[in-house]
Amino acid sequence: MAVIGWIVGGVVVIGGIWFVVAYNGLVTLRNQIENAWSQIDVQLKRRFDLVPNLMETVKGYMKHEKETFKMVTEARAAVTKAQGFAKTAEAENILSGALKSLFAVSEAYPELKANQNFLVLQEELSGIESKIAFTRQFYNDSVLQYNNRIQVLPDSIIAGMFGFTKKEYFGVPEAEKQNVKVQF
């Protein structure tokens, strides 16, 4: 009888330890995802703040490129209005495309390309874009790890009990997956 008591007690202790470890692991991963999104937000804010400086530098050289300015300005405004993960990601992807267009148009202005302010801003923006790409990758890696944990046994039991739900990946819009067309 004592042996059965020890076995039952051992199973309860092991089950309790598993429960605590699994729950804490899921909470840690959820928090890691929130932190990763926050890091993306930090980099996007840095880019957002840099855009007006870049635009002012470029305006003096490209007075007749109003459509490009309009596209960048509208994309930046859309970022400020975006609510939630999906809308923010979509707006940021549109701003990325608009900035690519701005730099493509700048190729037609040799004096702009030689302007020190423009070069510094372009380099800073390029660095921010690299950091954004890195933080997006880290976010997606965190989402993958979290989504795997909440969907596999035995952690899926605890995930279901406590309402851990699947998270969305940071995706790239179809338009940005197309080949870049270069025309001369």
C-alpha positions as a Python dict, from the first residue, in 0.01 Angstrom:
ca = {
    (1, 'M'): (0, 0, 0),
    (2, 'A'): (286, 238, 85),
    (3, 'V'): (448, 173, -253),
    (4, 'I'): (129, 272, -436),
    (5, 'G'): (116, 592, -229),
    (6, 'W'): (473, 676, -326),
    (7, 'I'): (400, 609, -693),
    (8, 'V'): (85, 822, -690),
    (9, 'G'): (268, 1095, -500),
    (10, 'G'): (556, 1083, -750),
    (11, 'V'): (318, 1105, -1045),
    (12, 'V'): (141, 1406, -887),
    (13, 'V'): (473, 1581, -818),
    (14, 'I'): (603, 1513, -1171),
    (15, 'G'): (270, 1626, -1319),
    (16, 'G'): (282, 1944, -1111),
    (17, 'I'): (638, 2018, -1218),
    (18, 'W'): (548, 1957, -1583),
    (19, 'F'): (244, 2186, -1550),
    (20, 'V'): (449, 2473, -1403),
    (21, 'V'): (733, 2433, -1655),
    (22, 'A'): (495, 2415, -1953),
    (23, 'Y'): (285, 2712, -1840),
    (24, 'N'): (589, 2926, -1764),
    (25, 'G'): (743, 2833, -2099),
    (26, 'L'): (431, 2940, -2286),
    (27, 'V'): (413, 3269, -2095),
    (28, 'T'): (782, 3332, -2168),
    (29, 'L'): (733, 3270, -2539),
    (30, 'R'): (424, 3493, -2551),
    (31, 'N'): (621, 3770, -2381),
    (32, 'Q'): (911, 3716, -2622),
    (33, 'I'): (671, 3770, -2914),
    (34, 'E'): (540, 4090, -2758),
    (35, 'N'): (896, 4209, -2703),
    (36, 'A'): (990, 4123, -3061),
    (37, 'W'): (693, 4323, -3192),
    (38, 'S'): (797, 4611, -2968),
    (39, 'Q'): (1147, 4599, -3117),
    (40, 'I'): (997, 4616, -3466),
    (41, 'D'): (793, 4916, -3349),
    (42, 'V'): (1108, 5090, -3223),
    (43, 'Q'): (1282, 5052, -3559),
    (44, 'L'): (971, 5155, -3751),
    (45, 'K'): (944, 5467, -3535),
    (46, 'R'): (1307, 5553, -3608),
    (47, 'R'): (1236, 5517, -3980),
    (48, 'F'): (912, 5714, -3946),
    (49, 'D'): (1098, 6000, -3778),
    (50, 'L'): (1373, 5998, -4041),
    (51, 'V'): (1140, 6024, -4341),
    (52, 'P'): (1058, 6399, -4305),
    (53, 'N'): (1429, 6486, -4291),
    (54, 'L'): (1493, 6280, -4600),
    (55, 'M'): (1198, 6438, -4781),
    (56, 'E'): (1316, 6793, -4702),
    (57, 'T'): (1663, 6715, -4834),
    (58, 'V'): (1527, 6567, -5154),
    (59, 'K'): (1259, 6833, -5219),
    (60, 'G'): (1506, 7096, -5323),
    (61, 'Y'): (1639, 6877, -5602),
    (62, 'M'): (1322, 6709, -5724),
    (63, 'K'): (1058, 6979, -5738),
    (64, 'H'): (866, 6817, -6021),
    (65, 'E'): (855, 6467, -5870),
    (66, 'K'): (529, 6542, -5689),
    (67, 'E'): (382, 6195, -5733),
    (68, 'T'): (672, 6033, -5550),
    (69, 'F'): (645, 6283, -5264),
    (70, 'K'): (271, 6230, -5248),
    (71, 'M'): (315, 5852, -5232),
    (72, 'V'): (571, 5873, -4948),
    (73, 'T'): (365, 6129, -4756),
    (74, 'E'): (45, 5925, -4786),
    (75, 'A'): (224, 5607, -4683),
    (76, 'R'): (371, 5780, -4378),
    (77, 'A'): (26, 5915, -4285),
    (78, 'A'): (-123, 5566, -4317),
    (79, 'V'): (130, 5439, -4064),
    (80, 'T'): (6, 5687, -3804),
    (81, 'K'): (-355, 5578, -3857),
    (82, 'A'): (-289, 5202, -3857),
    (83, 'Q'): (-445, 5009, -3568),
    (84, 'G'): (-346, 4654, -3474),
    (85, 'F'): (-76, 4420, -3591),
    (86, 'A'): (-205, 4341, -3940),
    (87, 'K'): (-289, 4700, -4037),
    (88, 'T'): (40, 4833, -3899),
    (89, 'A'): (239, 4569, -4086),
    (90, 'E'): (50, 4648, -4408),
    (91, 'A'): (105, 5024, -4371),
    (92, 'E'): (475, 4976, -4297),
    (93, 'N'): (516, 4758, -4604),
    (94, 'I'): (356, 5031, -4817),
    (95, 'L'): (595, 5290, -4669),
    (96, 'S'): (889, 5061, -4751),
    (97, 'G'): (775, 5046, -5114),
    (98, 'A'): (731, 5423, -5131),
    (99, 'L'): (1081, 5480, -4996),
    (100, 'K'): (1222, 5239, -5255),
    (101, 'S'): (1052, 5449, -5524),
    (102, 'L'): (1200, 5767, -5376),
    (103, 'F'): (1551, 5624, -5392),
    (104, 'A'): (1494, 5494, -5744),
    (105, 'V'): (1385, 5842, -5861),
    (106, 'S'): (1687, 5997, -5689),
    (107, 'E'): (1911, 5814, -5937),
    (108, 'A'): (1807, 6070, -6201),
    (109, 'Y'): (1955, 6356, -5996),
    (110, 'P'): (2337, 6333, -5978),
    (111, 'E'): (2364, 6650, -5768),
    (112, 'L'): (2123, 6497, -5514),
    (113, 'K'): (2319, 6173, -5503),
    (114, 'A'): (2631, 6377, -5423),
    (115, 'N'): (2460, 6581, -5149),
    (116, 'Q'): (2614, 6492, -4812),
    (117, 'N'): (2285, 6525, -4621),
    (118, 'F'): (2113, 6291, -4863),
    (119, 'L'): (2394, 6038, -4842),
    (120, 'V'): (2389, 6042, -4461),
    (121, 'L'): (2010, 6007, -4447),
    (122, 'Q'): (2015, 5732, -4709),
    (123, 'E'): (2281, 5542, -4515),
    (124, 'E'): (2092, 5583, -4189),
    (125, 'L'): (1770, 5467, -4352),
    (126, 'S'): (1951, 5170, -4502),
    (127, 'G'): (2080, 5075, -4156),
    (128, 'I'): (1731, 5107, -4009),
    (129, 'E'): (1588, 4889, -4288),
    (130, 'S'): (1846, 4621, -4204),
    (131, 'K'): (1749, 4637, -3837),
    (132, 'I'): (1381, 4616, -3930),
    (133, 'A'): (1451, 4306, -4139),
    (134, 'F'): (1643, 4148, -3850),
    (135, 'T'): (1372, 4226, -3594),
    (136, 'R'): (1101, 4095, -3827),
    (137, 'Q'): (1296, 3770, -3861),
    (138, 'F'): (1337, 3745, -3483),
    (139, 'Y'): (964, 3809, -3441),
    (140, 'N'): (873, 3538, -3692),
    (141, 'D'): (1115, 3294, -3528),
    (142, 'S'): (952, 3366, -3192),
    (143, 'V'): (604, 3315, -3340),
    (144, 'L'): (713, 2983, -3492),
    (145, 'Q'): (848, 2857, -3160),
    (146, 'Y'): (535, 2974, -2973),
    (147, 'N'): (289, 2834, -3229),
    (148, 'N'): (470, 2500, -3224),
    (149, 'R'): (454, 2484, -2845),
    (150, 'I'): (82, 2557, -2823),
    (151, 'Q'): (-1, 2298, -3089),
    (152, 'V'): (199, 1995, -2973),
    (153, 'L'): (128, 1761, -2687),
    (154, 'P'): (149, 1786, -2395),
    (155, 'D'): (180, 2169, -2392),
    (156, 'S'): (-130, 2207, -2611),
    (157, 'I'): (-338, 2091, -2312),
    (158, 'I'): (-218, 2380, -2098),
    (159, 'A'): (-237, 2621, -2392),
    (160, 'G'): (-603, 2531, -2441),
    (161, 'M'): (-683, 2556, -2070),
    (162, 'F'): (-537, 2906, -2040),
    (163, 'G'): (-636, 3054, -2376),
    (164, 'F'): (-299, 3069, -2549),
    (165, 'T'): (-385, 3134, -2914),
    (166, 'K'): (-192, 3116, -3237),
    (167, 'K'): (1, 3432, -3336),
    (168, 'E'): (35, 3585, -3683),
    (169, 'Y'): (360, 3601, -3875),
    (170, 'F'): (493, 3927, -4012),
    (171, 'G'): (446, 3874, -4385),
    (172, 'V'): (549, 4045, -4705),
    (173, 'P'): (276, 4166, -4942),
    (174, 'E'): (252, 3998, -5281),
    (175, 'A'): (356, 4320, -5459),
    (176, 'E'): (695, 4313, -5287),
    (177, 'K'): (754, 3950, -5389),
    (178, 'Q'): (750, 4039, -5759),
    (179, 'N'): (1072, 4081, -5957),
    (180, 'V'): (1207, 4434, -5966),
    (181, 'K'): (1180, 4587, -6315),
    (182, 'V'): (1474, 4802, -6412),
    (183, 'Q'): (1428, 5022, -6719),
    (184, 'F'): (1688, 5236, -6894),
}
